[in-house]
Amino acid sequence: MNLKATNATKLIQDVYIHDTPGKKEWVLVTGASSGFGEEFARQYAEKGHPLVLVARRLDRLQTLAETLRQQHGIEVVAEQVDLSDVAAVIQLHQRLRERDIAIDILINNAGIGDFVSFPEISSDKWDRMLNIHLKGSFNCCQAVLAGMKEKKYGKIVNVSSVAGKRGDFIGNAHYTAAKAGIIGLTRSLALYAAPFGINVNAIAPGLVATELSDEMSSEMKATTISRIPAGRLGRPEEIARAAAFLVSEDASYIFGETLSVNGGSYMD
Ligand SMILES: NC(=O)c1ccc[n+]([C@@H]2O[C@H](COP(=O)([O-])OP(=O)(O)OC[C@H]3O[C@@H](n4cnc5c(N)ncnc54)[C@H](O)[C@@H]3O)[C@@H](O)[C@H]2O)c1
């Protein structure tokens, strides 16, 4: 018997395998009231996972939660939280702990758009954008990490954007800086968390048909589509499926990656 190989295999199993047969992981989806977040929640509800759904609009979250409970017989918690507010995020996790809910999978997706050009980015706009996207993602990662480390298991996907890799043609640097920051956050956290059996990755969607992209003028949208080799906008389910891959065991050896899902509009 090759003792070295056996010990190495055992170590890998101890560190990486989450062995609770039959138990479905708890999934926390931020920005779940519409767009990719809602779509991801629907896909994971279909697989029978219990869900924590977080966003700004409680009425929409509650309607979605009730639909998913009835359709799939799963537990769904709906919480209205402003994720840029660290105290509110900490309180959310205290409430979850009181209910014995420990998050196994985090989809850090909440965000806003703001299609303005560089000279129009005020200091307030800059702060709001960075606070929601970058600080909000950091807040959520930090809040779930201790529980994941304890279990030696966890999956995190942060939602960046093609704009974070390439920049944006209109010069909305607050959005692109926040999304580029998410790529850095993902890499650093991936390096820190990998030894604890936690995979941290990101996705970088191109333009996708959601409420966020509806804020674009039709002219700007047409110009953007003309630059997409696939010739169309992405669909929320295509983005959700890419995130689902990264949190699946099929991606168990992927760490710190930012997966492009952009119709070929940017390749790196
Ligand atoms: N739609 C696109 O073309 C596109 C492209 C690349 C990346 N993205 C990113 O994908 C993510 C989802 O976007 P979408 O297109 O589904 O948009 P969307 O507007 O449909 O959904 C955004 C969600 O984020 C939530 N949210 C916003 N600010 C929040 C806050 N402070 N606290 C809590 N929740 C908050 C909203 O309530 C909503 O549920 C965003 O991070 C966005 O930047 C979108």
The ligand as a MOL file (V3000), in Angstrom:
LIG
                    3D

  0  0  0     0  0            999 V3000
M  V30 BEGIN CTAB
M  V30 COUNTS 44 48 0 0 0
M  V30 BEGIN ATOM
M  V30 1 N -27.9700 42.9610 -15.5220 0
M  V30 2 C -26.7480 43.0590 -16.0150 0
M  V30 3 O -26.5660 43.3550 -17.1940 0
M  V30 4 C -25.5500 42.7940 -15.1410 0
M  V30 5 C -24.3070 42.5850 -15.7550 0
M  V30 6 C -23.1970 42.3170 -14.9810 0
M  V30 7 C -23.3240 42.2410 -13.6060 0
M  V30 8 N -24.5410 42.4460 -13.0170 0 CHG=1
M  V30 9 C -24.6170 42.3610 -11.5690 0
M  V30 10 O -25.5100 41.3190 -11.2250 0
M  V30 11 C -26.0840 41.5750 -9.9430 0
M  V30 12 C -27.5900 41.3870 -10.0210 0
M  V30 13 O -28.0980 42.3200 -10.9270 0
M  V30 14 P -29.4690 42.1730 -11.7040 0
M  V30 15 O -29.1760 42.5420 -13.1000 0
M  V30 16 O -30.1040 40.8790 -11.4040 0 CHG=-1
M  V30 17 O -30.2580 43.4040 -11.0580 0
M  V30 18 P -31.6890 43.5860 -10.3670 0
M  V30 19 O -31.8770 45.0580 -10.2680 0
M  V30 20 O -32.7340 42.7660 -11.0350 0
M  V30 21 O -31.4560 42.9810 -8.9000 0
M  V30 22 C -30.6580 43.6260 -7.9470 0
M  V30 23 C -30.9960 43.0710 -6.5770 0
M  V30 24 O -30.1010 43.6580 -5.6200 0
M  V30 25 C -30.8520 44.1250 -4.5160 0
M  V30 26 N -30.1510 45.2340 -3.8480 0
M  V30 27 C -29.6750 46.3680 -4.4000 0
M  V30 28 N -29.0950 47.1270 -3.4610 0
M  V30 29 C -29.1830 46.4590 -2.2900 0
M  V30 30 C -28.7860 46.7150 -0.9480 0
M  V30 31 N -28.1420 47.8300 -0.6090 0
M  V30 32 N -29.0600 45.7960 0.0060 0
M  V30 33 C -29.7260 44.6630 -0.3230 0
M  V30 34 N -30.1200 44.3490 -1.5600 0
M  V30 35 C -29.8600 45.2440 -2.5350 0
M  V30 36 C -32.1970 44.5240 -5.1080 0
M  V30 37 O -33.1780 44.5720 -4.0920 0
M  V30 38 C -32.4130 43.3960 -6.1110 0
M  V30 39 O -32.9300 42.2720 -5.4480 0
M  V30 40 C -25.6190 42.9740 -9.5660 0
M  V30 41 O -24.5290 42.8800 -8.6880 0
M  V30 42 C -25.1770 43.5730 -10.8870 0
M  V30 43 O -24.2220 44.5880 -10.7350 0
M  V30 44 C -25.6520 42.7220 -13.7560 0
M  V30 END ATOM
M  V30 BEGIN BOND
M  V30 1 1 1 2
M  V30 2 2 2 3
M  V30 3 1 2 4
M  V30 4 1 4 5
M  V30 5 2 4 44
M  V30 6 2 5 6
M  V30 7 1 6 7
M  V30 8 2 7 8
M  V30 9 1 8 9
M  V30 10 1 8 44
M  V30 11 1 9 10
M  V30 12 1 9 42
M  V30 13 1 10 11
M  V30 14 1 11 12
M  V30 15 1 11 40
M  V30 16 1 12 13
M  V30 17 1 13 14
M  V30 18 2 14 15
M  V30 19 1 14 16
M  V30 20 1 14 17
M  V30 21 1 17 18
M  V30 22 2 18 19
M  V30 23 1 18 20
M  V30 24 1 18 21
M  V30 25 1 21 22
M  V30 26 1 22 23
M  V30 27 1 23 24
M  V30 28 1 23 38
M  V30 29 1 24 25
M  V30 30 1 25 26
M  V30 31 1 25 36
M  V30 32 1 26 27
M  V30 33 1 26 35
M  V30 34 2 27 28
M  V30 35 1 28 29
M  V30 36 1 29 30
M  V30 37 2 29 35
M  V30 38 1 30 31
M  V30 39 2 30 32
M  V30 40 1 32 33
M  V30 41 2 33 34
M  V30 42 1 34 35
M  V30 43 1 36 37
M  V30 44 1 36 38
M  V30 45 1 38 39
M  V30 46 1 40 41
M  V30 47 1 40 42
M  V30 48 1 42 43
M  V30 END BOND
M  V30 END CTAB
M  END
